Amino acid sequence: MGKATGFKEFARQTPGYQTPEERVRHYREFTSPLPAETLSKQGARCMDCGIPFCHQGCPVNNIIPDWNDLVYRDRWQEAIAVLHSTNNFPEFTGRVCPAPCEASCTLNLEDSPVAIKTIEHAVIERAWAEGWIKPEMAKVRTGKTVAVVGAGPAGLAAAQQLARAGHAVVLYEKNARPGGLLRYGIPDFKLEKTVIERRVAQMAAEGVEFRCNAHVGVTVPVSELQAYDAVVLTGGSEKPRDLAVPGRELAGIHFAMDFLTQQNRRVSGEAVAAADILATAKKVVVIGGGDTGADCVGTSNRQGAASVTQIEIMPRPPEKEDKLKTWPLWPNRLRTSTSHDEGCDRRWSVSTVSATGEGGRVTALNCVQVDGKFQPIPGSEFTLEADLVLLAMGFVHPVHEGLVDGLGLEKDGRGNVKADTDSYRTSNPKVFAAGDIRRGQSLVVWAIREGRQCARAVDGFLMGSSLLPR
């Protein structure tokens, strides 16, 4: 805990932002870090709640009260050691995690949880600035080889843990650079890519071999994996949910990830292979109300869209949850992102009926309001003008062609690679699966958890037992 009476003495504080007018002019991160003295007070707010419900809210089981207390006591180097004991990449979660730990915080019963995510971010950035983060070399080499396929957060976590256990790890990535959706999906204004690069440099120094532009099952034969003692699949869930309505074939209707990936490539100086998808001077409609949809909103505003409308088939969530019914679980309530603050018309309980166009290009979406059972409400039909439509409706399962089918792996009922959360082993005894490829579309923090746990399972498979943490 922090200070016994800290939660009474100090109000919750989180970093400020540049104004929307300023930040839409660039793609950089725009938060203003809190000074150390303020962060100490925020750590002091962590109360002696008896049962730290924040633990159950955190997928990687961060030891949150301990590093809150250490920050309060100005023992930052110890704080990063505690933080790293459960999370390989707090610089990722400290930026893009929705912080279910804060929803579970006892102080959230009064809508003022400890600023856990803010403190986590501050600890890891202080550690990088002070030079406390160095390569952690394996003391003994095992002689075992492991291929990890997919360099997103699950793959990075698994590869780092396995390299530290002494195995020779080769990390295959289909794109030009590691990071997966951290690099190519999440916009730079939420996660600048230098944050990934410094961690990749640490991993390379620890012995992880990165093979980029290596798409297993496409440019690299699946048979190449047979040479390894174990294989870990962390390729993500990349088959997007499509919009099956008349007019879907019109030009100007794109999957959200195609749009976001292009812009991230532009920012990093990578070539954009396909035709440009740009929101500049266009009336943009984003279909889907989740984080990916919000990222499309923020990117469209930065590209100079004429207008941005986001529609969602689910009903509008309540402004505030009933804490006695939901706490300490993740609540359903209205969440407004910084991208929405930059300009966006949001509409709920909307279903798209069809798209219409002229000259083969989309000009409008025909929509209808739906009831609680998603049935159309007669007489509620309306039309939205649209020059660009972005489909941000989530992902259904991993891509099967190439890698998954090439290995002949069994799938679960949703089309994910079938494996449990104990052994993480697939139907092929030396092939393991972790992250979204196994669990379906989820959070970065869940990917890190599964990558770590899978690494322990693989280490035990190779060595008979494992000292890696679970």
C-alpha positions in Angstrom: 0.0 0.0 0.0 1.0 3.7 -0.1 0.2 6.1 2.6 -2.5 5.0 5.0 -4.5 8.2 4.6 -3.3 9.0 1.1 -6.6 8.3 -0.6 -8.2 10.9 1.7 -5.6 13.5 1.3 -4.9 13.4 -2.5 -7.2 13.6 -5.4 -6.7 11.4 -8.5 -4.6 13.0 -11.2 -3.7 11.8 -14.7 -1.6 13.4 -17.4 -3.0 16.3 -19.4 -3.2 16.4 -23.2 -2.4 18.9 -26.0 -5.6 20.5 -27.2 -7.5 18.8 -30.0 -6.6 21.7 -32.3 -2.9 21.1 -31.6 -2.7 17.4 -31.7 -4.6 16.8 -34.9 -1.8 18.5 -36.8 0.7 15.6 -36.1 0.9 11.9 -35.4 3.1 12.0 -32.2 2.0 11.1 -28.7 0.4 14.1 -27.0 0.3 13.4 -23.2 2.0 15.7 -20.7 3.8 13.5 -18.0 3.2 14.3 -14.3 6.1 15.4 -12.2 7.7 13.0 -9.7 6.2 14.7 -6.7 2.7 14.4 -8.1 3.3 10.7 -9.0 4.5 10.0 -5.5 1.1 11.4 -4.2 -0.7 9.2 -6.7 1.2 6.2 -5.4 0.3 7.2 -1.9 -3.4 6.9 -2.8 -3.1 3.1 -2.9 -5.0 2.1 0.2 -4.8 -0.9 2.5 -7.9 -2.5 1.0 -7.2 -5.9 2.4 -8.0 -7.7 -0.9 -6.2 -6.1 -3.8 -9.0 -6.5 -6.4 -6.7 -4.8 -8.9 -4.8 -8.1 -9.2 -7.8 -9.9 -10.5 -8.5 -7.1 -12.9 -5.0 -7.3 -14.4 -4.5 -10.1 -17.0 -0.7 -10.2 -16.3 -1.3 -10.2 -12.5 0.8 -7.1 -12.0 1.8 -6.7 -8.3 0.2 -3.2 -8.3 0.1 -2.2 -4.6 3.8 -3.0 -4.3 5.0 -0.7 -7.1 2.5 2.0 -6.1 4.1 2.0 -2.6 7.6 2.0 -4.1 6.8 5.1 -6.2 5.3 6.8 -3.1 8.6 6.1 -1.3 10.7 7.3 -4.2 12.2 3.8 -4.8 11.8 3.8 -8.5 14.5 1.3 -9.4 12.8 -1.3 -7.2 9.5 -0.4 -8.7 10.6 -1.3 -12.2 11.9 -4.6 -10.9 8.5 -5.5 -9.5 6.7 -4.3 -12.6 9.0 -6.3 -14.9 8.5 -9.4 -12.8 5.0 -9.9 -14.3 5.0 -7.8 -17.5 7.7 -7.8 -20.2 6.4 -4.6 -21.8 4.8 -2.1 -19.4 5.6 0.6 -22.0 2.9 -0.9 -24.2 0.3 -1.5 -21.6 1.0 1.8 -19.9 -0.1 3.4 -23.2 -2.8 1.4 -24.8 -4.3 -0.9 -22.1 -7.9 0.1 -21.1 -6.8 -0.5 -17.5 -9.2 -3.1 -16.1 -7.1 -2.9 -13.0 -8.5 0.6 -12.4 -12.0 -0.6 -12.9 -11.3 -3.2 -10.1 -9.7 -0.7 -7.7 -11.5 -0.4 -4.4 -11.4 3.4 -4.8 -13.3 3.1 -8.1 -16.4 2.5 -5.9 -16.3 6.3 -5.6 -15.2 6.9 -9.2 -11.6 7.9 -8.2 -9.4 4.8 -8.7 -5.7 4.9 -8.1 -4.0 6.2 -11.3 -2.4 2.8 -11.9 -1.9 3.1 -15.6 -0.3 6.5 -15.2 2.1 5.2 -12.6 3.0 2.2 -14.6 3.8 4.4 -17.6 5.9 6.7 -15.5 7.9 3.8 -13.9 8.9 2.3 -17.2 9.7 5.6 -18.9 11.9 6.6 -15.8 13.6 3.2 -16.1 14.5 3.7 -19.7 15.6 7.3 -19.1 17.9 6.2 -16.2 19.4 3.4 -18.1 18.1 0.7 -15.7 16.8 -1.5 -18.5 19.6 -3.7 -20.0 19.7 -7.0 -21.8 19.2 -10.0 -19.5 21.4 -12.7 -20.9 20.8 -16.4 -20.3 23.4 -17.9 -18.0 23.3 -21.2 -19.7 22.5 -22.1 -23.3 20.3 -25.2 -23.6 21.0 -26.1 -27.2 17.3 -26.2 -28.0 15.8 -24.2 -30.9 12.4 -22.5 -31.0 10.6 -20.8 -33.8 8.1 -18.1 -32.9 5.8 -17.1 -35.7 4.4 -13.6 -35.4 6.1 -10.6 -33.8 3.2 -9.0 -32.1 3.0 -8.6 -28.3 2.4 -12.3 -27.7 5.3 -13.3 -29.9 7.6 -10.7 -28.4 6.8 -11.8 -24.9 7.2 -15.5 -25.7 10.5 -15.0 -27.6 12.0 -12.8 -24.8 11.1 -15.3 -22.1 12.4 -18.3 -24.1 15.7 -16.5 -24.9 16.2 -15.7 -21.3 15.7 -19.4 -20.5 18.7 -20.2 -22.7 17.0 -21.4 -25.9 17.9 -20.2 -29.4 14.9 -18.3 -30.6 14.1 -17.2 -34.2 11.2 -14.8 -34.4 9.5 -14.8 -37.9 7.5 -11.7 -38.9 5.7 -11.3 -42.2 6.1 -7.5 -42.2 9.2 -5.4 -42.6 9.5 -4.7 -38.9 8.5 -6.4 -35.6 5.5 -5.3 -33.5 2.5 -6.7 -35.2 -0.6 -4.5 -34.6 1.4 -2.5 -32.1 3.3 -1.2 -35.0 0.9 -1.5 -37.9 -2.5 -1.2 -36.3 -2.2 1.2 -33.4 -1.6 4.8 -34.5 1.5 6.6 -33.6 -0.4 9.2 -31.7 -1.2 6.4 -29.2 2.1 4.5 -29.4 5.2 6.0 -31.1 7.1 3.2 -32.8 10.5 4.2 -31.2 8.9 2.6 -28.1 8.9 -0.7 -29.9 12.4 -0.3 -31.4 14.2 0.1 -28.1 12.6 -3.1 -26.7 13.4 -5.0 -29.9 17.1 -3.8 -29.6 17.1 -5.2 -26.0 15.7 -8.6 -27.3 18.2 -8.8 -30.1 21.0 -8.2 -27.6 19.5 -11.1 -25.5 19.9 -13.4 -28.5 16.5 -13.3 -30.2 17.0 -13.5 -34.0 14.4 -11.4 -35.9 13.6 -12.6 -39.4 11.3 -10.0 -41.0 9.7 -10.0 -44.4 9.3 -13.8 -43.7 5.7 -14.8 -44.1 5.5 -18.4 -43.1 3.1 -20.3 -45.3 3.5 -17.7 -48.1 7.1 -16.6 -48.7 8.6 -19.1 -46.2 7.6 -22.8 -46.6 5.8 -24.3 -43.5 8.2 -27.2 -43.8 11.0 -24.9 -42.6 9.5 -25.1 -39.1 10.2 -28.8 -38.8 13.8 -28.1 -38.1 13.0 -26.6 -34.7 12.6 -28.4 -31.4 9.4 -26.4 -30.7 7.2 -23.9 -32.6 5.1 -21.1 -31.1 2.3 -19.6 -33.2 1.5 -16.0 -32.2 0.2 -14.7 -35.5 -2.9 -12.9 -34.2 -6.5 -12.9 -35.3 -6.5 -11.1 -38.7 -9.5 -12.3 -40.6 -11.8 -9.2 -40.5 -15.5 -9.3 -40.0 -17.1 -8.2 -43.3 -20.2 -6.2 -44.1 -22.5 -8.5 -46.1 -24.9 -5.9 -47.6 -25.7 -4.8 -51.2 -23.2 -2.3 -52.5 -20.3 -3.7 -50.4 -18.3 -4.0 -53.7 -18.2 -0.3 -54.3 -14.9 1.5 -54.2 -14.3 3.5 -51.1 -15.4 0.8 -48.7 -12.3 -0.6 -46.9 -11.4 -2.7 -43.8 -10.2 -0.4 -41.0 -6.9 -2.2 -40.7 -6.0 -1.5 -44.3 -6.6 2.1 -43.7 -4.7 2.3 -40.4 -1.7 0.2 -41.6 -1.2 2.5 -44.5 -1.0 5.5 -42.4 1.4 3.9 -39.9 3.6 2.9 -42.9 3.6 6.5 -44.1 4.6 7.9 -40.7 7.5 5.4 -40.4 8.7 6.0 -44.0 7.7 2.5 -45.2 6.4 2.1 -48.8 2.6 1.8 -49.2 2.1 -1.1 -51.6 -1.6 -0.7 -52.4 -3.5 2.3 -53.7 -3.8 5.1 -51.1 -6.8 5.1 -48.7 -7.1 8.6 -47.5 -9.8 10.5 -45.6 -8.7 13.9 -46.8 -11.7 16.2 -47.6 -14.0 13.1 -47.5 -17.2 12.4 -45.5 -16.0 9.4 -43.5 -18.3 6.8 -41.9 -16.7 4.4 -39.5 -18.8 1.2 -38.8 -17.9 -0.2 -35.4 -17.7 1.5 -32.0 -14.6 -0.1 -30.5 -11.0 0.9 -30.2 -10.2 0.2 -33.8 -13.1 2.4 -34.8 -11.8 5.2 -32.5 -8.3 4.9 -34.1 -10.0 5.4 -37.5 -11.7 8.5 -36.2 -8.4 10.0 -34.9 -6.5 9.1 -38.1 -9.3 10.5 -40.3 -9.2 13.8 -38.4 -5.5 14.1 -38.9 -5.8 13.4 -42.6 -8.3 16.3 -42.8 -11.6 14.6 -43.2 -14.6 16.8 -44.1 -16.6 15.0 -41.4 -16.4 11.8 -39.4 -19.4 9.7 -38.3 -19.1 6.6 -36.2 -22.0 4.1 -36.1 -22.5 1.1 -33.8 -25.1 -1.6 -33.8 -25.1 -1.9 -30.0 -27.2 0.5 -27.9 -25.6 3.5 -26.3 -24.0 2.4 -23.0 -25.0 4.2 -19.8 -22.9 7.2 -18.8 -22.2 5.6 -15.5 -22.4 2.0 -14.4 -24.2 0.7 -11.3 -21.1 -0.1 -9.1 -23.0 -2.4 -6.7 -23.8 -4.6 -9.7 -20.6 -4.5 -11.7 -17.6 -3.8 -9.5 -14.9 -5.2 -9.5 -15.6 -6.5 -13.0 -15.2 -4.6 -16.2 -18.3 -2.5 -16.6 -20.3 -1.6 -19.7 -20.4 2.2 -19.8 -19.9 5.0 -22.3 -16.3 5.6 -23.1 -15.1 8.6 -25.0 -11.6 8.5 -26.4 -9.3 11.4 -27.2 -10.1 10.7 -30.9 -13.8 11.4 -30.3 -12.9 14.7 -28.6 -11.1 15.7 -31.8 -14.4 15.7 -33.7 -16.9 12.9 -34.4 -20.7 12.3 -34.6 -21.4 9.1 -32.7 -24.6 7.1 -33.3 -25.8 3.9 -31.6 -28.3 1.2 -32.4 -27.6 1.6 -36.1 -27.5 -1.2 -38.7 -26.3 -0.7 -42.2 -28.8 -2.0 -44.8 -26.9 -1.2 -48.1 -24.4 1.1 -49.7 -25.2 3.2 -52.8 -22.8 4.9 -55.2 -22.1 6.6 -58.5 -19.6 5.6 -61.0 -18.7 2.6 -59.0 -17.8 4.6 -55.9 -19.7 4.8 -52.6 -21.7 8.0 -52.0 -24.0 6.9 -49.1 -25.0 4.3 -46.6 -28.6 3.4 -46.1 -29.2 2.6 -42.4 -31.9 1.8 -39.9 -32.3 2.1 -36.2 -32.6 -1.3 -34.4 -34.1 -2.3 -31.1 -32.6 -4.2 -28.2 -32.8 -7.5 -30.2 -31.1 -5.8 -33.2 -34.3 -5.9 -35.2 -35.1 -3.0 -37.5 -37.5 -0.4 -36.2 -40.1 0.4 -38.9 -40.0 4.0 -40.1 -36.5 4.7 -38.7 -34.6 4.4 -42.0 -32.1 7.1 -42.8 -29.2 7.8 -45.1 -25.6 8.9 -44.3 -23.5 10.6 -47.0 -20.2 8.8 -47.3 -17.1 9.1 -49.5 -15.1 6.7 -47.4 -16.5 3.8 -45.3 -14.2 2.1 -42.8 -15.2 -1.4 -41.5 -14.1 -1.6 -37.9 -16.3 -4.5 -36.8 -13.6 -6.7 -35.3 -12.0 -9.9 -36.4 -13.5 -13.4 -36.6 -10.5 -15.7 -36.4 -6.9 -16.1 -37.6 -6.1 -16.5 -41.3 -6.3 -20.2 -42.0 -4.6 -20.3 -45.4 -0.9 -20.9 -45.4 0.4 -21.4 -41.8 -2.5 -22.9 -39.9 -3.8 -25.2 -42.6 -0.3 -25.9 -43.7 0.4 -27.4 -40.3 -2.9 -29.2 -40.3 -3.9 -27.8 -36.9 -7.2 -28.5 -35.2 -9.4 -25.4 -34.7 -12.0 -24.6 -32.1 -15.6 -23.8 -32.8 -14.8 -20.1 -33.6 -12.0 -20.9 -36.0 -9.1 -20.2 -33.7 -6.2 -22.6 -33.3 -7.2 -25.1 -30.6 -5.0 -25.1 -27.5 -5.7 -24.8 -23.8 -4.3 -22.3 -21.3 -2.2 -24.8 -19.4 0.0 -26.5 -22.0 -0.8 -24.1 -24.9 -0.1 -27.1 -27.1 -2.0 -27.6 -30.4 -3.0 -30.8 -32.1 0.6 -31.0 -33.3 2.7 -32.0 -30.2 5.6 -29.7 -30.8 3.5 -26.7 -32.0 2.1 -24.2 -29.4 -0.3 -21.3 -29.8 -0.8 -18.1 -27.8 -2.4 -14.8 -28.0 -5.2 -13.8 -30.4 -4.5 -16.8 -32.7 -5.6 -19.0 -29.9 -8.1 -16.9 -27.8 -9.5 -14.7 -30.5 -9.4 -10.9 -30.8 -8.4 -9.4 -27.5 -6.2 -6.9 -25.6 -2.5 -6.3 -25.8 -2.2 -7.2 -22.1 -3.9 -10.6 -22.7 -1.4 -11.3 -25.5 1.5 -10.5 -23.2 0.0 -12.8 -20.6 -0.4 -15.7 -23.0 3.0 -15.2 -24.5 4.6 -15.5 -21.1 2.6 -18.5 -20.0 3.2 -20.2 -23.3 6.9 -19.7 -22.9 6.8 -21.5 -19.6 4.9 -24.4 -21.2 7.4 -24.6 -24.1 10.4 -24.4 -21.7 8.9 -27.3 -19.6 8.2 -29.3 -22.8 11.8 -28.9 -23.9 13.5 -29.3 -20.5 11.1 -31.4 -18.4 10.5 -28.5 -16.0 10.7 -24.7 -16.1 11.7 -21.9 -13.8 10.0 -19.3 -15.9 7.2 -17.4 -14.1 3.7 -18.1 -15.1 
